[in-house]
Amino acid sequence: MPTKFDLRAKIVENVCLGGKYYRIRVHAPEIAALARPGQFCMIRPEYSGDSLLRRPFSIASVRDGELLEFAYTTIGVGTRLISRSGPGDHLICLGPLGNSFPIVDGSRALVVGGGIGVAPFPFFNRVLNEHRIFPITYYGARSADELIYVEELNQLSQSLKIATDNGTAGHHGFVTQLLAQDLEESPGESVIYACGPHPMMRVVKSIAERYGVPAYLSMEETMGCGIGICIGCPIPGVTPDGQSTYYLCCKDGPIFPSTVVMI
C-alpha cells in the first residue's frame, strides 16, 4: 500500500481570493515530499467535533518542498470552519491519497478546469513544465470574479484560454466550446486532462470520443473516508473488456481514463 500520513498540519496562510474562494497553505513536509499532481488529502479542522467527516481537497501546489497548498470554496460547515482558521491553527490531514495524472511525453497537453476543478492544475502544469511540456490550459468559471490562479496558470501554460458563463472574462460561453474548436482545427497528438463539475466532464468525454483523443478525468465526488473503506464514492463504469462495474473514486481514482467512467 502506498505510504500516506495522518497528521496535524499547521496553517501558515489562509486567505480569501474573492467571494467564496480561498487558498490555504499548511506545513506538512511528510506529505509534500510524496505528493504527485492529481492526488488529494482528506481534511477537517482540528476542533470540529467527532461528527464532522473529513472532506477531499485536491493538492493545488507544493511550495518550498514543505508546504501543501489547497484551494477551496465555502459550501458547508466544514469549509466554513476552515475559512475561519488562521496561521498557527491546525488541520487534521490524511494524505497523499489517490492516483496522479499520467504524463505522456511527446504529446500536446490540453488541460481543462471548471470552477474549483482548476485546483489540481497549478501543481500539474508545473510538473509538465519540468518535463518540457507546456500545456494549453482551458479555464471556465461562471464569472470573472470566480477566476483564481490566473496569473500562475498563464505563466505555466503555452496559452491560457478563459471562458465565463456570463461573458465577464474571455469567451462568453462554456470552456468546452473552446476545447472543441481547437481540436476541430488540429487534434494532433493531444491528450486531455480535465477536472470540474459533472456536466463539463460529460462534454469533455464526448469531445475526446469525437476526435479520438485520450482524456483523463479527475472526478469530483463526496468522500467519507478517502481510502476505500466506507464505499461512499462509487462511480459507474466499464471494465477494459466492456463489462459494467463500479469504481471507488478515492481508491481507484480520482483520475480515470474517460473511456472507463459513465458520467
C-alpha positions in Angstrom: 0.0 0.0 0.0 1.4 3.5 -0.9 2.8 5.5 2.0 0.5 8.1 3.5 0.5 10.2 6.7 -2.3 11.2 9.1 -1.0 14.3 10.9 -1.7 17.7 12.4 -0.8 20.2 9.7 0.0 23.7 10.9 -1.7 26.5 8.9 0.8 29.1 7.7 -1.6 31.1 5.4 -5.4 31.1 4.8 -6.6 33.9 2.5 -9.8 34.8 0.7 -9.2 35.0 -3.1 -12.6 36.7 -3.6 -16.2 35.6 -2.9 -16.4 32.1 -1.6 -12.9 31.1 -2.9 -10.0 30.6 -0.5 -6.4 29.4 -0.6 -4.8 27.7 2.4 -1.2 26.6 3.0 -0.2 24.2 5.7 3.2 22.8 6.9 3.2 19.1 6.1 6.6 18.1 4.8 6.0 14.4 5.1 3.0 14.6 2.7 4.6 17.3 0.5 7.6 15.0 -0.1 5.4 12.3 -1.6 2.6 14.3 -3.3 2.0 14.0 -7.0 -0.2 16.1 -9.3 -3.8 14.9 -9.1 -3.6 13.5 -5.6 -5.7 14.8 -2.7 -5.9 14.9 1.1 -8.7 14.3 3.5 -9.0 17.3 5.7 -11.0 18.6 8.7 -10.5 21.4 11.2 -8.7 20.3 14.3 -11.6 21.4 16.6 -14.7 20.4 14.7 -16.3 17.7 16.8 -16.3 14.0 16.1 -19.4 14.1 13.9 -17.8 16.2 11.1 -16.2 14.0 8.4 -13.1 14.9 6.5 -13.5 16.2 3.0 -11.3 15.7 0.0 -9.1 18.7 -1.1 -7.0 18.5 -4.3 -3.4 19.4 -3.8 -3.0 22.6 -5.7 0.7 23.0 -5.2 3.7 22.0 -3.1 5.7 25.1 -2.0 9.3 25.0 -0.9 9.2 21.2 -0.5 7.3 21.5 2.8 4.0 23.4 2.3 0.9 21.9 0.9 -1.5 24.3 -0.8 -5.2 23.8 -1.3 -7.9 25.9 -3.0 -11.5 25.5 -1.7 -14.9 27.1 -1.6 -17.1 27.6 1.5 -20.0 25.4 0.8 -20.7 23.6 4.1 -20.0 23.5 7.8 -16.5 22.1 7.4 -15.2 24.5 4.8 -16.7 27.5 6.7 -14.9 26.4 9.8 -11.6 26.1 7.8 -12.2 29.5 6.3 -12.2 30.9 9.9 -8.9 29.3 10.8 -5.7 31.3 10.7 -1.9 30.9 11.0 -1.0 28.8 13.9 -4.2 26.8 13.8 -4.1 23.2 12.6 -5.9 20.9 10.2 -6.1 17.1 10.6 -4.8 16.0 7.2 -4.6 12.5 5.7 -2.6 12.1 2.5 -1.4 11.9 -0.1 -4.3 9.8 -1.5 -5.4 8.6 -4.8 -3.6 8.3 -8.1 -2.0 11.0 -10.3 -2.2 12.4 -13.8 -0.1 10.4 -16.2 2.4 12.4 -18.2 2.6 11.4 -21.9 5.9 12.6 -23.4 5.7 13.9 -26.9 2.1 14.9 -26.7 0.2 18.2 -26.7 -1.3 18.5 -23.2 -4.7 20.1 -23.1 -5.6 21.0 -19.5 -9.3 21.8 -18.8 -10.5 23.2 -15.4 -14.0 24.2 -14.5 -14.8 26.2 -11.3 -12.9 24.9 -8.3 -11.9 22.0 -10.5 -9.0 24.2 -11.6 -7.3 23.4 -8.2 -5.0 20.5 -9.3 -3.6 22.3 -12.3 -1.1 24.8 -10.8 0.7 21.7 -9.5 0.2 19.6 -12.6 1.2 22.3 -15.0 4.4 23.0 -13.1 5.4 19.3 -13.3 4.5 19.3 -17.0 6.9 22.2 -17.5 9.6 20.2 -15.7 9.1 17.6 -18.5 9.4 20.3 -21.1 5.7 20.1 -21.8 3.9 23.4 -22.0 0.1 22.9 -21.9 -2.7 24.8 -23.4 -4.9 25.5 -20.4 -8.7 26.0 -20.7 -10.3 27.5 -17.7 -14.1 28.0 -17.3 -16.0 29.8 -14.5 -19.4 31.4 -14.0 -18.0 34.9 -13.9 -14.7 36.9 -13.8 -14.8 37.3 -10.0 -14.7 33.5 -9.6 -11.4 33.0 -11.5 -8.4 32.0 -9.4 -4.7 31.2 -10.2 -5.0 33.1 -13.5 -1.5 34.6 -13.3 0.2 31.4 -12.2 -1.6 29.3 -14.9 -0.7 31.8 -17.5 3.0 31.6 -16.6 2.8 27.8 -16.7 1.0 27.4 -20.0 1.8 27.8 -23.6 -1.5 29.7 -23.6 -4.4 30.2 -21.2 -7.9 30.3 -22.6 -10.7 31.6 -20.4 -14.4 31.2 -20.7 -17.1 32.6 -18.4 -20.8 31.8 -18.4 -21.8 35.5 -18.3 -19.1 36.8 -20.6 -17.3 39.0 -18.0 -13.9 37.5 -19.0 -12.7 35.7 -22.0 -15.1 33.7 -24.2 -18.8 34.2 -23.5 -19.9 30.6 -23.1 -18.6 27.2 -22.0 -14.9 26.3 -21.8 -15.6 23.1 -23.6 -16.6 25.1 -26.7 -13.0 26.5 -26.8 -11.6 23.0 -26.5 -13.8 21.6 -29.3 -12.8 24.5 -31.6 -9.1 23.9 -31.1 -9.5 20.1 -31.6 -11.6 20.7 -34.8 -8.7 22.7 -36.2 -5.9 20.4 -35.1 -6.4 17.2 -33.0 -2.8 16.2 -33.5 -1.1 14.1 -30.8 -3.1 15.5 -28.0 -4.0 14.3 -24.5 -6.8 16.0 -22.4 -6.6 16.3 -18.7 -9.8 17.6 -17.0 -11.3 18.4 -13.6 -14.6 20.1 -13.0 -18.3 19.6 -12.5 -20.0 16.5 -14.0 -21.8 18.4 -16.8 -18.5 19.7 -18.0 -16.8 16.4 -17.7 -19.5 14.7 -19.6 -18.9 17.1 -22.5 -15.1 16.6 -22.3 -15.6 12.8 -22.5 -17.8 13.3 -25.6 -15.3 15.6 -27.2 -12.5 13.2 -26.6 -14.5 10.4 -28.2 -15.4 12.6 -31.2 -11.8 13.5 -32.0 -10.2 10.2 -30.9 -8.1 11.9 -28.3 -7.3 10.2 -25.0 -8.6 12.0 -21.9 -8.0 11.6 -18.2 -10.8 12.9 -15.9 -10.3 13.8 -12.2 -13.7 13.0 -10.8 -15.2 15.3 -8.1 -17.1 13.1 -5.6 -18.2 13.4 -2.0 -16.0 11.0 0.1 -16.4 9.7 3.6 -13.0 8.1 4.3 -10.8 8.6 1.3 -9.2 5.2 1.4 -11.9 2.8 0.1 -13.4 1.5 3.4 -16.8 3.3 3.5 -17.6 2.6 -0.1 -19.2 6.0 -0.2 -17.9 7.3 -3.6 -19.0 4.8 -6.3 -18.7 5.8 -9.9 -20.5 3.7 -12.6 -18.2 2.5 -15.3 -17.0 -0.3 -17.5 -14.0 -2.7 -17.3 -11.5 -2.7 -20.2 -13.4 -5.6 -21.7 -16.7 -3.8 -21.6 -18.3 -5.2 -18.5 -20.4 -3.0 -16.3 -18.8 -2.2 -12.9 -18.4 0.4 -10.2 -15.2 2.2 -9.3 -14.4 3.9 -6.0 -13.3 7.4 -6.7 -10.9 7.5 -3.7 -9.4 4.1 -4.1 -9.4 3.6 -7.9 -9.1 7.3 -8.8 -9.7 10.1 -8.6 -8.3 10.1 -12.1 -9.8 7.8 -14.7 -9.4 7.3 -18.4 -12.6 8.9 -19.9 -13.3 5.5 -21.6 -14.0 3.6 -18.4 -16.3 6.0 -16.5 -20.0 6.6 -17.2 -21.0 10.2 -16.4 
